[in-house]
Amino acid sequence: MESDQNGKEEDWIDFQLPYEDEEGPTVPNHRRIGPGQPRSGPFLLKLARDTIASGESASKALEYAIRASRSFERCAEEGGLELAMSLHVVAAIYCSLGRFEEAVPVLERAIKVPDVGSGAPDHALAAFSGYMQLGDTHSMLAHLDRSIASYDAGLQIQIQALGDSDPRVAETCRYLAEANVQAMQFDEAEVLCNKTLEIHREHSAPASLEEAADRRLMAIICEAKGDYESALEHLVLASMAMIANGQDGEVAAIDVSIGDVYLSLCRFDEAVFSYQKGLTVFKSTRGDNHPSVASVYVRLADLYYKTGKFRESKSYCENALRIYAKPVPGTTVEEIASGLTEISAIYEAVNEPDEALKLLQKAMKLLEDVPGQRSAIAGIEAQMGVIFYMVGRYGESRSSFESAIEKLRASGERKSAFFGVMLNQMGLACVQLYKIDEAAELFEEARGILEQECGPCHPDTLGVYSNLAAIYDAMGRVEDAIEILESILKVREEKLGTANPDVDDEKKRLAELLKEAGRSRNRKAKSLLHLIDSNSQRMKKEGTRRWFKS
């Protein structure tokens, strides 16, 4: 049969369509429907959904969904929302096949279909769903900035349609807050989480499960911002709500989080008590080999390391590693990788870098093929870069940092303080490799980010200033180096006092530069080798920080 004006031959489909006669019984009726006919879109979309539900070929379901969207597009005046719906299905199938990049343009097209300005609830819902699905897809690609922008657009549409105090708005605020936490944008996350709490307090009973979940998220945010007392308060209130609702397993998880806060506050006895409470419940309810048990072992290992009990610390690390080596069914690779990464930090701290590197390499291998883990892998690579630097493997250190930075740039995390610190660390590796121009560029970029995220007086920012001064000195940019050192001195004297070793160190450096600059405004630039050597001698003699600040 030749194709007609409504579509190609392959877009046509044969099927049995039931119809009712005048007396009522259903009689089979063979039909052939083309893509331009009104019934083909819904039928093809149903075929796609049925194919997915039956567990058949996802590729076949994708074919049906694409053909359905073509049909709806040809009948756009009649099927605008159906077109959006079919595009959502196409994107979902692409994602199920791991083809996230192909899902993005489909969803970008889908969000343009509904007429949000019409005020029709179904159009608002379609647009909201499209933006949230687009945000999830960007998240799987580790495009965190674009993911957050999509979620925020969806939230604004939802607020416009439902008002700003609807419980459904609270759930979206929470979702967006979690995305901001992942991107380490804690101020934005705090605003959204407070909004969620307000809505849930208005619509839910006191000490509800919803409020408990909000408070646990708020505790994470407060802890990340260094507000440990507020974090502790939120966790205690969340625990009380969980107890009132009979959620013993969740109470145990909160006890572990309370232990984390006590550890940050150096209240070690209370931390041990909280960890042991959680551990007892996890063992009795989930079994001795559950990953939640291993996670508490890791925390106890960290605590005992910090209190100088290294034998106990290593014992808990080994107990956790035994669990991760033979994971029980249901354990995710993310849980194992996270545990291995945390244990590696302890081995690094007790000066066992080779063992730490082995664990990090295992963790990275576990996450390589898992969608949405680009940022986690970048964090592991950064940790490996630090260890390589510590053991003098500067080329491998630079390569690890470079790979991590590329991933974070692609994911949109280029404005976080963590990214700024990583740039500084890569700059230090470049200094050791005598890549002076590259180091200068990295320090300059780190300075801009840390000034914005942490402020000019933060220790991390001051460390980058100091590194820039050293690099400018090595490059012969004496005036720039002097200007930076004078600003550092001013801040350090105001914050630390004139007797602080760091202040004394900066004074000596500044005096040396001023003396040499006074002798000759166009002096020959000091070689980087001389700069590094003099710094190492300085460190040995005076016991102060290195010229370059990590």
N, C-alpha and C positions, 0 to 999 in steps of 0.2 A: 504493500500500500504506500502511496506517495505521501510525503508530509504536506500539510496545508499551511496556511498563513499563521496558524496559532503555535507552531512549534515543529521541531525536528521529529523524525520517525521514532528515534529512541526515547523521546519524551512521552510518547503515548503508552498506555497500559491497558491490558485486557484483564477483566475481573468479573465475577458473578455479583450482580447487584440485586438484592431482594426487593420485591415490591408487593403490595397488597392489592388483591382484586376486590371487586365490590362485595364479595361474601366474606372477606376477612383473611383467608389463609395466605401465608407467604409463599410466593412462587418464584423460583430462580429465573433471573432474566439476564442474559449475557449482554454486557455493554462494553463499548470501547470508548474510553474517555481521554481526551487530549488535554495538554497542559493549560490551554486557554479557557477551558470550560469550567464553570463555577464549582463543580463537584470534585475536580481532580485534586485541588490543593488540600482540602480537608482529608480526602481519602489517602493521599500520599503521606500526609503528616501522621495519620493514624497508623499507616503501615510502618512508618519509621519508629513510632513509639512501641508498637507491638513487637517489632523486630528486636528492639532494645530489651523489652520486658522478657522476651522468650530466651534471651541469651544468645541469639544468633549473631551472625557477622555484623560487627559495628560498621564495617565499610559499606555493607548493603544498606544499613539504616541511614548512614550518611548520604548515600545516593538518593534514597527516598526523600530525605529531609531537604536536600538541595533542590530536587525537582519540585517539591511542595513550595519552597520559597519562590522559585521561578514562576510557578503558577499564580501564587498570591500577588506577585509583583505585576504580572500582566493584568490582574484584576484589582489593581491597587485601590480603586475608588470603593470597591465593595469589601475588600479584605485587608485594610490597613493594619489592624491589630493582629489579624491572623498572620500577616507577613512578619511582624515583629516576633510573634510567638514561634514561627517556623525558623526564623534566624537564630533565636535563642536555642532551639533544639540543635540546629546545625553546629553552633558554637560548642554546645555541651558535648556533642559527639566528637568534635575535633579534640576537645580537652581530654576526653576519655581515651583517645588514641595517642595522647601525649603531644599533639600538634597544636601547642598553645599559641604559637606565633600566627597560625592561620585563623585561630578563633578571634583574635583581636579585631581585624578589619570587619569581620562579620558582625560583631557586637557594636562596633562604632557605627555601622550602618543601621543596626536595629534600634539604637537609641534615638535616631533621627526620625523614625517612623511615627511614633505617637505624637499627638497634638496636645502637649501639656497645657498650653494656654487656653484650651477649650474649657478647662475646668472639669472635664469628664473623669470620674474616678478610675475607670478602666484604662484610660490613656495614661493617667498618672502612675498607676500600678505597673503598666507595661514599661514605662520609662524607668521607674525605680528599679524594677527587676533587671533591666538591661544594664544599668549603671553598676549595680551590685555584682552582677555576673562578670562584667568587664573588670571591676576591681579585683575579684577573685582570680581572674585569668592573669592580670598584671602581677598579682602577688605570686602566682606559681612561676612566673618568669623572673621573680625577684626585682620587678620594677616598682619599688615601694612608693616612690613619689607619685607615680601615675596611678597606682592602686589606691592610695589615700585620696587623690583628687577625684577619682571615680566614686568612691564611697561617699565623699563629701557632697558631690553633685546629687547622688541618690538621696542622701539625707535631706537636702534642701527641698527636693521635690516632695518627699514624704511629709515634711513639716508643712509645706504649702497645702497639701491635700488633707492632712489629718489634724493640724494644729501642733503646737510644740510641747504638749503635755500628754500625748497619747502613749500608752504603754509600748506600742510598736515602735514609736520613735525612740524610746529608751533602749530597746534592743539594738537598734541601728547605731545609736550613740556609743553603746558599749562596744559594738563590733569595730567601729571607727577608732575608739580609744585603744583597743587591742592592737590595731594596725599601727597606730602612732607609737605605742610602746615598742613594737617590733622595730620601728624605724628610729627608736631612741629619741623621739620627740615628746618628752615627758610633760612639758608645760601644756601642750595641746591635749595630750591624753588626760591630764588632770581636769581640765575644763569639761571635757566630754563625760568623764566618769562622774564628776559632781552633778552634771545634768541628769545622768542616768539615775543616780541616787535620789535626787529630788523627785523625779517622776515616779519611781518605785515606792517612795515613802508616801506619795499622794494616793497611789492606787492599790497598794498592797498592805496587808496586815503588818503590825510591828514585828520585827525579827523574822521577816520572810526569807525564803531561800533566795529570792531575787536580790534582796538587799545584802545578804551574806556574800553572794557572788560579786556584787559591786564592790563591797568592802575589801574582798580579797584582791581584786584588781587595783583598787586604790592603794592598798598596802604595797603592792609591787611598785607602783609609781612613786610613792613616798620614799620607799627604801632606795630606789634608783636615784632619787634626788638628795639622798643623805638625811632625810627627815625621819629618823628611826623611831622616835617616840610616837609620831603620828601613825607610822606603819604599824607599830605594836598595838596602838589603840584600835585601829581598824580590824586587825586580826583577832583581837580579844572579842570584839563585838560580833565578828563573823562566826567565831567559834561558839559563842552563846546561842546564836541563831541556829546553827547546825545542830547543837545539842537539843534545843527545843523541838527541832523537826526530826530527831532520831537518826541523823546522818553520821553514824559513828566513823565510817571510813573517811568522810570529808573532815571530820574533827581531827583525825590523826594527821591528815595532810596539812591542816592549819597548824597543828602543834609543831610540825617540822618547819613550817614557815616562821613561826614564832621563835623557834630555835635559831634560825638564820639571823633574825633581827637581834636577838640576844648576843649572838656571836659578833655581829657588827658593833655592838655596844660594849664588847669585851666583858660581858656578864657571863662568864664561861660556865659556872655551875648551873645557872638557870638554863643555859643553852643545852647542856648535857641532859638535864631533866626533861626538857621539851622533846629533844631528839629520841630519848629512850621511851617516852610515852608513845610517840608516833610509831617507833620501831616495834614495840610490843603489839600494838593493834594490827599493823601491817603483817607481821608474822602469823598472828592468829587468824586473820581474815583472808589473807592472800597467799600465804605460804612462805617458807624460808627462802625460796629462790626467786621471788618476784622482783622485778626491777625496782619497785618502790623501796624494797628492803635494801637493795644495793645503793640506791640514792642516799639513804640515811647513813649507810656505812661510809660513803664518800664524805658526807658532811662531818661525821665524827672524826674521820681521818684528818680533815682540814683543821678541825678544832684542836685535836691533840698535837698536830704539827705546830699550830700557833702558840700552844702552851708548853712547847718544848718536850713533849712526850713522843719522841720519834718512833720508838718501838711500837707503841700502840697505834700510832698513825699508819705505819707501814702494814701492820696486821689488818687494820680495817680496809686499806687499799687492796690487799690481797683477797680479802673476803669478797669485796665488791667485784673484783676481776674474775673470780671463780663463777659468780652469778652471770656476768656478762659473757663469759666464754661458753656457757651452756644455757642460753636464754629459754625461758618457758614459752609455750605457745601463746601468741598474742603480744609478745614483746616487739616493739617497733624498732627499726634500725636507728631512728632518731634518738630514742631513749638510750640505746647502747652507745651511740656516737657521743652523745652529751656526757654520759658517765665516763667514757674513756678520756674525753677532753679534760674533764675536771680532775681526774686522777693524774693525768699528765702534768697538770699545773703543780700538784703536790710533789711529784718526782722531780720536776724542774727546781722547785724550791729547796729540796734536800740534796741538790747537786747531783742528780742522776739524769743528765741531759739525754743520754743515749736511750734510756728506757722511756723517757718522756716523748722523744721523737717517734719511737716505735708505736706508742699508743696513738699519737696524733695521726700518723700515717694510716693506721687501722681505721680510725674514725673517719678520715677523709675518704678512704676507699669505700666505706659503708654508704656514704652520702652521695657518691659520684653520680649514681643513676636515679636518685630520688628527686622528683620535680620540686621546685620551690626552695631548694636548700643552698642556693648560690651564696647568700649572705653567711650562712653557717660555715660553709667551706672556706669562705674568705677569712672568717674569724680564726679557723684552724690554721690556715696558711700564715696568718699574721703571727700566731703563737709560735709556729715553727720558725718564722723569720727571726723572732726574738731569741730563740734557743740557738739557732745557727750563729747569730751575732755573738752570743755569749761565749761560744766555744771557738770563735775565730774563723768560722766558715762564712766569710763575708759575701762571697759570690752567691752562695746558696741563699743567704739571708736576703740579699737584694732581690733575687729571683722570686722568692716566696712573697715578699712584700709587694713586688710589682704585680704578680698574679692576683693577690688579694685586692689590691687597689683597683685593678681593671674590673674585677667583679663588682666592687662597691660602686664604682662610677656607673657601670651599666645598670645597677639596681636603684640608682638615685640617692644613695647614702653619702653623697659627696659633701654634704653640709654638716655632718654629725661630728661631735668632738672626737669620737673614736676614729673617724677617718683622718682628722687632723693629727692625732697622735701617731697613726700609722704612717702618714707622710713624713713626720719627723723621724720615725724609726728607720724608714727607708733612706732618708737623707743621711743618717749616721752611717749606714752600711756603705753608701756612696762615698762618704768621706774616707772610709778605710780603704776603698778601692781607688782613691785619688780621682774620682769623677766629680770634680769640684763644681763645674757648671750645673750638672744635674742636681747635686746636693743643694746648691743655692736655690734652684727653682722649687725643689720640694719643700725646703724650709720656708720660702716665701709664701707658697700656697698654704702650708700648715699655719703660718702666722695669721693669714686672712681668715681662715676657718675658726681657729681657736679664739681670736679676738671677738668674733661674732658670737660663738657658742658659749664661751667661758668667761670672756672679759679680759682686759689687758693685765689684770693683777693676779690671775690664776697661775698656780705653779707650772702647769703645762705650757701656758702661753709664755711665761718668763723663760722657761727652758728653751723654747724655740727662739725667742729673742737672743738668748745667749749664743745659741748655735749660729744664728745669722751673723752676729757680730764677729764670731770666729771665722766664718766663711768669708765675710767681706774683708776682714783683715788679710786673709790668705790671698784674696783676689786683688789686693792693693787698693780697695775702696775704704781708705782709712777714715775719712770723714763720716761715712755711713756707719762704720763700726763704732766710732766714738759717740755718735748721736744715739745709737741703740744702747750702748753701755751706760750712758748718762741717764737715760730713761729707766733702765733696769735698776740702777743704783737708787734712784729717787723712790721707786716703788718698794724696793727691799728695805731701805732705811725706814720708811714709813710703816711697813708691815712687820719687819723682823727686828729692827733696832740696829744700831751701828756696830755692835759687838758680834753679830752673827757671822759664822764662818763664810757663808755665801756672800755676805756684804763685803767682807774683807777680800775675798777672792776677786769679786768684780772691781773693787777699788784698785787692786794691784794691776789687773789687766788694763783698766782705763789709764792708770798712771804710765804704764809702759807704752801704750799707744800714743798718748799725748806727748811723751818725751821724744819718741821717734818721729812723730809728725812735726814737732817743733824743730827738729834737726833738719828735716828735708820734707817739704810738702810733696815732692814727687819721688819719694824713696822707692827703691826696688821692692816689689811685692815679696813678702816672706813666703818661702815655699811651703806647700801643704805638708811635706814630709817633716820639715823643721817644726811646723805648728803642732803636728800630732806627737812628735817625739818630745817636745818641750812640755806638752800637756801631760804625757805619761810620767815624766820625771817629776812634774809638779804634784801629781797625784800621790806618788810614792813618798815624796818629802814632806808634804804638808797634810796629807790625809784628807784633802778636801775633794769636792766633786770634780769630775773631769771637765776639761774645757768645753767639750761637747756634751750637752745635757740630754739624757734619755728620759 
